[in-house]
Amino acid sequence: MQKTALAACAALILAACASTPPAKQAEGDGSSVTRAPLFTDDPYPSTYKRIPSGPVLLTGATVLDGKGGRIENAGVLMQDGKIVAVGANLEAPSNAVRVDASGKWITPGIIDVHSHLGVYPSPAASAHSDGNEATSPVTAQVWAEHSIWPQDPGFAAALAGGVTSLQILPGSANLIGGRGVTLKNVYSTTYQGMKFPGAPWGLKMACGENPKRVYGSRGGPSTRMGNIAGFRAAFTDAAEYMKKRKGAQDSNKDSGGKRDLKMDSLAGAINGDIRVHNHCYRADEMAIMLDLAKEFGFKISAFHHGVEAYKLADRLGAEGVCGALWADWWGFKMESFDGIQENILLVDRAPGGCAIVHSDSGEGIQRLNQEAAKVMANGRRIGIDTSPEHAIRWLTINAAKSMGIDDVTGSLEPGKMGDVVVWNGNPFSSYAQAEQVYIDGAKLFDRRDPKLQPKSDFMLGQDLMQGEAK
């Protein structure tokens, strides 16, 4: 199928496959029939409910609003789970809890766009290795959320580092590893209780060394050209699947054949309802993936890791593609060899640039503020100064933008979720610590209050066994 035909197919299907249509469709005689499942129906919906809390007024701090603003001696008012006001001399209801944050800094909650908490939890063990469904190069039918272990101690450790939301992705063994899911970083018995309401899914894709290393001895792909051929075959199948379903709907027939969960995910990506997050290191491969996205009518939301993103920063900015990057990881395999410590800075400075500091690490997620501080220090060495009010965007609103949740979180603006961190000082200091963390206006972490230093059930069990052993 030609490029134009594929793109046209995707365009035709957009209206017919919206993400939240009614479960039943009315017939002309007033009766109703159950419609065919759509690409982004969710049979496992979020059950998240914010923890009720009264009004909270934080005062006297340096506030970084997450959108480039900095306000001295200011505060944040939260009520009913939302941010009500940001600024100096705020008035609050008489029943508000007032927190003197003098000398401290306030930022939006940190958002990690690339995490494997819950699917590769601690303690690391083969029994816990649930991030890669390495049974086929294309496993778009699997959802990372179905591997998440909410008891992972890493969630609490990330909360202590100021992380309020995070995207959990499958690993990178496969060309297309499956759907990722966005979570609120709260304790829950089930992952649905953590699932961020209304957040789009992400589709994890990976180019380069990983898929060919994993599948080179299993019948392929074993080369980079095999990788691209595998992507093209998968999206060609998805376009045909969409065409059949559209034809069936237009003729008032059934769904147009057997439902295919793999094709549902790929079709959702073509429609733009599922955001593509692409593990990709080399600039030449990122350029190929951008062309492949154009061929099949989908958009890449962010390249992850991208140690050579600086080489095509202008194109990323022009096409609205974010770079979710490390501060200084490089050289641990051939495709990461040409990394530079100024990578994030150059992506950030390009016109339209969207730079994100991500973790891909159960340890790194605990200190993403310090990872961003490394980037600032690397910039100073080459004469590029970055202010704290700008750098905080790498950890908050830019990540939210790539995940499709920037309308409700990622910055301190009235009406957005009360996801807020109070730091003991400049968050980009080596000595910075998150002292208080609020999610939807409720204080869920307090470094000075042991009762607000959560532990997972797993860790509580370990503590109990250790106590008995003594």
LOBAMAR-59668 format. One record per residue (C-alpha): residue in three letters; y, x, z; residue number from 1. Coordinates in steps of 0.02 Angstrom, whole numbers, plus 50000, padded with zeros to 5 digits. Last residue first. Layout:
N
{"ALA" {Y X Z} NUM}
...
# end
This chain:
470
{"LYS" {49472 50788 53334} 470}
{"ALA" {49357 50716 53202} 469}
{"GLU" {49417 50541 53244} 468}
{"GLY" {49596 50591 53209} 467}
{"GLN" {49546 50670 53044} 466}
{"MET" {49457 50510 52994} 465}
{"LEU" {49610 50405 53034} 464}
{"ASP" {49728 50521 52940} 463}
{"GLN" {49615 50512 52788} 462}
{"GLY" {49613 50323 52794} 461}
{"LEU" {49801 50317 52806} 460}
{"MET" {49806 50433 52656} 459}
{"PHE" {49699 50316 52552} 458}
{"ASP" {49795 50163 52609} 457}
{"SER" {49950 50244 52538} 456}
{"LYS" {50083 50315 52651} 455}
{"PRO" {50261 50253 52667} 454}
{"GLN" {50402 50347 52751} 453}
{"LEU" {50503 50199 52813} 452}
{"LYS" {50419 50187 52984} 451}
{"PRO" {50446 50373 53004} 450}
{"ASP" {50635 50344 53003} 449}
{"ARG" {50747 50494 52968} 448}
{"ARG" {50692 50521 52787} 447}
{"ASP" {50717 50336 52751} 446}
{"PHE" {50618 50255 52612} 445}
{"LEU" {50596 50073 52560} 444}
{"LYS" {50772 50010 52595} 443}
{"ALA" {50783 49843 52506} 442}
{"GLY" {50920 49813 52378} 441}
{"ASP" {50804 49794 52230} 440}
{"ILE" {50731 49964 52271} 439}
{"TYR" {50828 50068 52396} 438}
{"VAL" {50796 50251 52435} 437}
{"GLN" {50872 50342 52584} 436}
{"GLU" {50883 50526 52624} 435}
{"ALA" {50843 50598 52452} 434}
{"GLN" {50852 50784 52479} 433}
{"ALA" {50964 50915 52401} 432}
{"TYR" {50946 51095 52456} 431}
{"SER" {50927 51168 52282} 430}
{"SER" {51085 51073 52238} 429}
{"PHE" {51088 50952 52092} 428}
{"PRO" {51084 50799 52205} 427}
{"ASN" {51252 50853 52282} 426}
{"GLY" {51232 50810 52464} 425}
{"ASN" {51114 50721 52585} 424}
{"TRP" {51067 50602 52444} 423}
{"VAL" {51075 50411 52449} 422}
{"VAL" {50970 50336 52309} 421}
{"VAL" {50994 50164 52231} 420}
{"ASP" {50892 50033 52138} 419}
{"GLY" {50990 49874 52175} 418}
{"MET" {50945 49795 52009} 417}
{"LYS" {51092 49766 51892} 416}
{"GLY" {51218 49627 51911} 415}
{"PRO" {51364 49739 51955} 414}
{"GLU" {51339 49914 51884} 413}
{"LEU" {51259 50067 51961} 412}
{"SER" {51155 50132 51817} 411}
{"GLY" {50973 50144 51763} 410}
{"THR" {50925 49962 51790} 409}
{"VAL" {50934 49788 51712} 408}
{"ASP" {51000 49809 51535} 407}
{"ASP" {50931 49986 51529} 406}
{"ILE" {50752 49922 51534} 405}
{"GLY" {50696 49961 51356} 404}
{"MET" {50597 50117 51399} 403}
{"SER" {50706 50236 51297} 402}
{"LYS" {50862 50159 51372} 401}
{"ALA" {50796 50171 51550} 400}
{"ALA" {50764 50356 51525} 399}
{"ASN" {50941 50379 51461} 398}
{"ILE" {51011 50275 51605} 397}
{"THR" {50929 50372 51746} 396}
{"LEU" {50869 50552 51751} 395}
{"TRP" {50960 50626 51602} 394}
{"ARG" {51111 50517 51644} 393}
{"ILE" {51128 50611 51809} 392}
{"ALA" {51184 50761 51706} 391}
{"HIS" {51348 50678 51656} 390}
{"GLU" {51411 50635 51830} 389}
{"PRO" {51347 50802 51892} 388}
{"SER" {51458 50893 51766} 387}
{"THR" {51383 51001 51631} 386}
{"ASP" {51458 51170 51592} 385}
{"ILE" {51406 51261 51433} 384}
{"GLY" {51454 51446 51435} 383}
{"ILE" {51284 51521 51397} 382}
{"ARG" {51235 51555 51578} 381}
{"ARG" {51315 51392 51631} 380}
{"GLY" {51195 51297 51520} 379}
{"ASN" {51041 51372 51602} 378}
{"ALA" {51112 51320 51771} 377}
{"MET" {51136 51140 51713} 376}
{"VAL" {50960 51135 51643} 375}
{"LYS" {50891 51203 51806} 374}
{"ALA" {50986 51066 51900} 373}
{"ALA" {50894 50936 51795} 372}
{"GLU" {50729 51006 51858} 371}
{"GLN" {50802 51001 52033} 370}
{"ASN" {50839 50815 52017} 369}
{"LEU" {50663 50790 51950} 368}
{"ARG" {50596 50851 52116} 367}
{"GLN" {50448 50741 52166} 366}
{"ILE" {50405 50702 51984} 365}
{"GLY" {50366 50886 51962} 364}
{"GLU" {50217 50874 52079} 363}
{"GLY" {50121 50732 51996} 362}
{"SER" {50170 50805 51829} 361}
{"ASP" {50219 50740 51658} 360}
{"SER" {50395 50760 51733} 359}
{"HIS" {50537 50698 51625} 358}
{"VAL" {50717 50754 51599} 357}
{"ILE" {50794 50644 51466} 356}
{"ALA" {50916 50685 51325} 355}
{"CYS" {50992 50554 51211} 354}
{"GLY" {51105 50631 51079} 353}
{"GLY" {51218 50518 50976} 352}
{"PRO" {51310 50670 50910} 351}
{"ALA" {51214 50823 50973} 350}
{"ARG" {51263 50883 51147} 349}
{"ASP" {51112 50809 51238} 348}
{"VAL" {50985 50881 51117} 347}
{"LEU" {51069 51051 51136} 346}
{"LEU" {51073 51040 51325} 345}
{"ILE" {50892 50984 51336} 344}
{"ASN" {50831 51134 51235} 343}
{"GLU" {50937 51265 51325} 342}
{"GLN" {50787 51343 51413} 341}
{"ILE" {50705 51382 51247} 340}
{"GLY" {50535 51335 51178} 339}
{"ASP" {50459 51427 51032} 338}
{"PHE" {50286 51450 51107} 337}
{"SER" {50248 51268 51144} 336}
{"GLU" {50142 51242 50987} 335}
{"MET" {50045 51400 51028} 334}
{"LYS" {49994 51353 51204} 333}
{"PHE" {50066 51388 51378} 332}
{"GLY" {50223 51465 51301} 331}
{"TRP" {50353 51343 51368} 330}
{"TRP" {50403 51235 51515} 329}
{"ASP" {50588 51259 51554} 328}
{"ALA" {50685 51099 51588} 327}
{"TRP" {50554 50983 51520} 326}
{"LEU" {50592 50852 51389} 325}
{"ALA" {50606 50668 51346} 324}
{"GLY" {50707 50682 51184} 323}
{"CYS" {50779 50514 51133} 322}
{"VAL" {50779 50445 50956} 321}
{"GLY" {50936 50356 50895} 320}
{"GLU" {50917 50409 50713} 319}
{"ALA" {51077 50511 50708} 318}
{"GLY" {51042 50589 50877} 317}
{"LEU" {50866 50640 50829} 316}
{"ARG" {50931 50709 50665} 315}
{"ASP" {51064 50813 50751} 314}
{"ALA" {50940 50881 50879} 313}
{"LEU" {50825 50946 50742} 312}
{"LYS" {50797 51124 50802} 311}
{"TYR" {50838 51079 50982} 310}
{"ALA" {50683 50968 50986} 309}
{"GLU" {50576 51125 50981} 308}
{"VAL" {50502 51103 51156} 307}
{"GLY" {50471 50920 51116} 306}
{"HIS" {50390 50870 51282} 305}
{"HIS" {50401 50685 51236} 304}
{"PHE" {50481 50619 51078} 303}
{"ALA" {50567 50456 51115} 302}
{"SER" {50588 50279 51049} 301}
{"ILE" {50499 50309 50885} 300}
{"LYS" {50535 50164 50771} 299}
{"PHE" {50415 50063 50663} 298}
{"GLY" {50424 50016 50479} 297}
{"PHE" {50267 50096 50411} 296}
{"GLU" {50344 50229 50299} 295}
{"LYS" {50495 50249 50412} 294}
{"ALA" {50383 50292 50560} 293}
{"LEU" {50290 50417 50451} 292}
{"ASP" {50455 50500 50407} 291}
{"LEU" {50500 50517 50590} 290}
{"MET" {50325 50584 50624} 289}
{"ILE" {50346 50716 50489} 288}
{"ALA" {50511 50772 50565} 287}
{"MET" {50431 50782 50737} 286}
{"GLU" {50294 50888 50660} 285}
{"ASP" {50419 51012 50589} 284}
{"ALA" {50512 51020 50754} 283}
{"ARG" {50356 51067 50852} 282}
{"TYR" {50306 50990 51018} 281}
{"CYS" {50254 50807 50998} 280}
{"HIS" {50196 50676 51123} 279}
{"ASN" {50267 50517 51045} 278}
{"HIS" {50325 50366 51143} 277}
{"VAL" {50326 50213 51030} 276}
{"ARG" {50401 50056 51104} 275}
{"ILE" {50304 49892 51093} 274}
{"ASP" {50402 49740 51034} 273}
{"GLY" {50471 49836 50884} 272}
{"ASN" {50371 49736 50758} 271}
{"ILE" {50280 49891 50698} 270}
{"ALA" {50238 49933 50879} 269}
{"GLY" {50170 49759 50912} 268}
{"ALA" {50066 49776 50754} 267}
{"LEU" {49991 49937 50822} 266}
{"SER" {49951 49856 50989} 265}
{"ASP" {49876 49699 50911} 264}
{"MET" {49777 49807 50789} 263}
{"LYS" {49681 49886 50931} 262}
{"LEU" {49650 49717 51012} 261}
{"ASP" {49577 49646 50851} 260}
{"ARG" {49568 49455 50843} 259}
{"LYS" {49437 49396 50720} 258}
{"GLY" {49503 49314 50563} 257}
{"GLY" {49663 49234 50502} 256}
{"SER" {49716 49154 50666} 255}
{"ASP" {49669 48977 50615} 254}
{"LYS" {49745 48886 50469} 253}
{"ASN" {49917 48811 50459} 252}
{"SER" {49947 48893 50288} 251}
{"ASP" {50094 48996 50351} 250}
{"GLN" {50000 49045 50508} 249}
{"ALA" {49849 49105 50409} 248}
{"GLY" {49959 49206 50293} 247}
{"LYS" {50049 49288 50439} 246}
{"ARG" {49883 49333 50518} 245}
{"LYS" {49820 49410 50357} 244}
{"LYS" {49980 49509 50331} 243}
{"MET" {49980 49573 50509} 242}
{"TYR" {49802 49637 50491} 241}
{"GLU" {49849 49721 50327} 240}
{"ALA" {49995 49809 50413} 239}
{"ALA" {49882 49861 50557} 238}
{"ASP" {49753 49936 50439} 237}
{"THR" {49890 50037 50354} 236}
{"PHE" {49951 50088 50527} 235}
{"ALA" {49780 50159 50574} 234}
{"ALA" {49752 50245 50408} 233}
{"ARG" {49923 50326 50413} 232}
{"PHE" {49899 50392 50589} 231}
{"GLY" {49729 50465 50545} 230}
{"ALA" {49796 50546 50387} 229}
{"ILE" {49932 50624 50495} 228}
{"ASN" {49806 50698 50615} 227}
{"GLY" {49694 50758 50474} 226}
{"MET" {49842 50853 50402} 225}
{"ARG" {49863 50931 50574} 224}
{"THR" {49683 50988 50569} 223}
{"SER" {49517 50946 50654} 222}
{"PRO" {49529 50757 50647} 221}
{"GLY" {49388 50750 50663} 220}
{"GLY" {49199 50731 50670} 219}
{"ARG" {49173 50772 50853} 218}
{"SER" {49203 50961 50852} 217}
{"GLY" {49384 50946 50798} 216}
{"TYR" {49406 50791 50906} 215}
{"VAL" {49478 50864 51067} 214}
{"ARG" {49565 51014 50988} 213}
{"LYS" {49629 50912 50841} 212}
{"PRO" {49699 50779 50957} 211}
{"ASN" {49784 50905 51073} 210}
{"GLU" {49855 51029 50949} 209}
{"GLY" {49985 50929 50857} 208}
{"CYS" {50027 50744 50865} 207}
{"ALA" {50013 50623 51007} 206}
{"MET" {50048 50436 51019} 205}
{"LYS" {50071 50330 51175} 204}
{"LEU" {50127 50152 51144} 203}
{"GLY" {50253 50091 51273} 202}
{"TRP" {50250 49916 51342} 201}
{"PRO" {50411 49821 51359} 200}
{"ALA" {50481 49787 51533} 199}
{"GLY" {50497 49603 51578} 198}
{"PRO" {50453 49620 51761} 197}
{"PHE" {50411 49800 51810} 196}
{"LYS" {50227 49800 51861} 195}
{"MET" {50205 49853 52043} 194}
{"GLY" {50118 49694 52104} 193}
{"GLN" {50021 49693 51941} 192}
{"TYR" {49955 49864 51991} 191}
{"THR" {49864 49784 52135} 190}
{"THR" {49865 49818 52322} 189}
{"SER" {50051 49854 52314} 188}
{"TYR" {50173 49986 52373} 187}
{"VAL" {50332 50000 52274} 186}
{"ASN" {50385 50117 52134} 185}
{"LYS" {50427 49982 52008} 184}
{"LEU" {50309 50009 51863} 183}
{"THR" {50322 50027 51674} 182}
{"VAL" {50162 50020 51572} 181}
{"GLY" {50085 50130 51437} 180}
{"ARG" {49983 50063 51292} 179}
{"GLY" {49847 50160 51205} 178}
{"GLY" {49801 50339 51160} 177}
{"ILE" {49853 50345 50979} 176}
{"LEU" {49816 50516 50905} 175}
{"ASN" {49705 50545 51054} 174}
{"ALA" {49689 50677 51189} 173}
{"SER" {49869 50647 51245} 172}
{"GLY" {49849 50555 51410} 171}
{"PRO" {49885 50372 51440} 170}
{"LEU" {50060 50331 51500} 169}
{"ILE" {50133 50269 51664} 168}
{"GLN" {50318 50235 51649} 167}
{"LEU" {50416 50256 51809} 166}
{"SER" {50539 50164 51919} 165}
{"THR" {50618 50202 52090} 164}
{"VAL" {50601 50392 52096} 163}
{"GLY" {50712 50465 52233} 162}
{"GLY" {50604 50615 52280} 161}
{"ALA" {50532 50524 52431} 160}
{"LEU" {50480 50387 52309} 159}
{"ALA" {50386 50518 52208} 158}
{"ALA" {50286 50568 52363} 157}
{"ALA" {50247 50384 52396} 156}
{"PHE" {50182 50361 52218} 155}
{"GLY" {50085 50523 52224} 154}
{"PRO" {49974 50460 52365} 153}
{"ASP" {49877 50361 52233} 152}
{"GLN" {49829 50198 52319} 151}
{"PRO" {49890 50094 52171} 150}
{"TRP" {49748 50160 52063} 149}
{"ILE" {49803 50130 51884} 148}
{"SER" {49665 50126 51753} 147}
{"HIS" {49698 49950 51686} 146}
{"GLU" {49883 49988 51675} 145}
{"ALA" {49847 50124 51548} 144}
{"TRP" {49804 49992 51419} 143}
{"VAL" {49666 50021 51292} 142}
{"GLN" {49666 49942 51119} 141}
{"ALA" {49767 50082 51039} 140}
{"THR" {49613 50192 51051} 139}
{"VAL" {49634 50295 50893} 138}
{"PRO" {49552 50468 50892} 137}
{"SER" {49394 50392 50967} 136}
{"THR" {49298 50410 51131} 135}
{"ALA" {49427 50508 51229} 134}
{"GLU" {49491 50362 51332} 133}
{"ASN" {49613 50480 51418} 132}
{"GLY" {49701 50438 51582} 131}
{"ASP" {49557 50388 51697} 130}
{"SER" {49507 50550 51781} 129}
{"HIS" {49488 50489 51961} 128}
{"ALA" {49299 50513 51973} 127}
{"SER" {49324 50682 51891} 126}
{"ALA" {49428 50732 52040} 125}
{"ALA" {49612 50770 52072} 124}
{"PRO" {49654 50703 52245} 123}
{"SER" {49773 50637 52191} 122}
{"PRO" {49791 50521 52044} 121}
{"TYR" {49765 50545 51857} 120}
{"VAL" {49781 50362 51807} 119}
{"GLY" {49882 50316 51961} 118}
{"LEU" {50021 50438 51926} 117}
{"HIS" {50018 50492 51744} 116}
{"SER" {50205 50499 51719} 115}
{"HIS" {50323 50509 51571} 114}
{"VAL" {50484 50406 51574} 113}
{"ASP" {50526 50450 51753} 112}
{"ILE" {50670 50346 51819} 111}
{"ILE" {50778 50407 51964} 110}
{"GLY" {50865 50273 52066} 109}
{"PRO" {51050 50259 52032} 108}
{"THR" {51156 50387 52122} 107}
{"ILE" {51244 50404 52289} 106}
{"TRP" {51306 50567 52365} 105}
{"LYS" {51333 50609 52548} 104}
{"GLY" {51484 50674 52645} 103}
{"SER" {51515 50502 52718} 102}
{"ALA" {51368 50387 52689} 101}
{"ASP" {51407 50268 52833} 100}
{"VAL" {51284 50126 52810} 99}
{"ARG" {51342 49949 52844} 98}
{"VAL" {51211 49812 52855} 97}
{"ALA" {51297 49656 52792} 96}
{"ASN" {51307 49500 52902} 95}
{"SER" {51496 49488 52892} 94}
{"PRO" {51491 49489 52703} 93}
{"ALA" {51560 49646 52621} 92}
{"GLU" {51728 49709 52561} 91}
{"LEU" {51737 49868 52460} 90}
{"ASN" {51874 49994 52491} 89}
{"ALA" {51819 50113 52352} 88}
{"GLY" {51701 50076 52209} 87}
{"VAL" {51540 49990 52158} 86}
{"ALA" {51511 49803 52176} 85}
{"VAL" {51372 49673 52180} 84}
{"ILE" {51218 49777 52143} 83}
{"LYS" {51070 49661 52147} 82}
{"GLY" {50924 49624 52262} 81}
{"ASP" {51006 49474 52344} 80}
{"GLN" {51153 49583 52396} 79}
{"MET" {51201 49764 52366} 78}
{"LEU" {51372 49843 52392} 77}
{"VAL" {51399 50023 52337} 76}
{"GLY" {51526 50143 52406} 75}
{"ALA" {51670 50259 52373} 74}
{"ASN" {51749 50415 52444} 73}
{"GLU" {51750 50494 52272} 72}
{"ILE" {51702 50401 52113} 71}
{"ARG" {51609 50484 51969} 70}
{"GLY" {51576 50399 51803} 69}
{"GLY" {51463 50459 51663} 68}
{"LYS" {51350 50308 51647} 67}
{"GLY" {51237 50341 51796} 66}
{"ASP" {51365 50281 51924} 65}
{"LEU" {51382 50444 52017} 64}
{"VAL" {51457 50398 52186} 63}
{"THR" {51529 50524 52308} 62}
{"ALA" {51507 50438 52474} 61}
{"GLY" {51614 50346 52603} 60}
{"THR" {51519 50182 52609} 59}
{"LEU" {51350 50100 52580} 58}
{"LEU" {51356 49912 52605} 57}
{"VAL" {51193 49817 52620} 56}
{"PRO" {51172 49628 52609} 55}
{"GLY" {51010 49559 52681} 54}
{"SER" {50837 49603 52622} 53}
{"PRO" {50690 49514 52542} 52}
{"ILE" {50560 49632 52467} 51}
{"ARG" {50561 49606 52279} 50}
{"LYS" {50418 49512 52203} 49}
{"TYR" {50303 49592 52076} 48}
{"THR" {50166 49480 52007} 47}
{"SER" {50180 49554 51834} 46}
{"PRO" {50074 49476 51700} 45}
{"TYR" {49894 49520 51658} 44}
{"PRO" {49856 49403 51512} 43}
{"ASP" {50011 49472 51424} 42}
{"ASP" {50043 49412 51247} 41}
{"THR" {50114 49554 51145} 40}
{"PHE" {50023 49538 50980} 39}
{"LEU" {50007 49349 50984} 38}
{"PRO" {49858 49246 51033} 37}
{"ALA" {49824 49101 50914} 36}
{"ARG" {49910 48940 50961} 35}
{"THR" {49833 48805 51070} 34}
{"VAL" {49864 48638 50990} 33}
{"SER" {49984 48502 51041} 32}
{"SER" {50001 48317 51010} 31}
{"GLY" {50166 48235 50965} 30}
{"ASP" {50110 48173 50795} 29}
{"GLY" {50201 48314 50706} 28}
{"GLU" {50109 48446 50805} 27}
{"ALA" {50183 48542 50950} 26}
{"GLN" {50135 48724 50978} 25}
{"LYS" {50056 48782 51139} 24}
{"ALA" {50077 48941 51239} 23}
{"PRO" {50262 48946 51198} 22}
{"PRO" {50328 49106 51119} 21}
{"THR" {50367 49264 51219} 20}
{"SER" {50343 49422 51115} 19}
{"ALA" {50397 49360 50947} 18}
{"CYS" {50262 49360 50815} 17}
{"ALA" {50317 49237 50681} 16}
{"ALA" {50496 49298 50675} 15}
{"LEU" {50449 49480 50652} 14}
{"ILE" {50306 49454 50529} 13}
{"LEU" {50408 49457 50372} 12}
{"ALA" {50494 49619 50421} 11}
{"ALA" {50330 49710 50451} 10}
{"CYS" {50263 49655 50282} 9}
{"ALA" {50423 49713 50200} 8}
{"ALA" {50404 49885 50279} 7}
{"LEU" {50226 49896 50214} 6}
{"ALA" {50277 49840 50041} 5}
{"THR" {50417 49966 50034} 4}
{"LYS" {50303 50110 50084} 3}
{"GLN" {50171 50067 49955} 2}
{"MET" {50000 50000 50000} 1}
# end
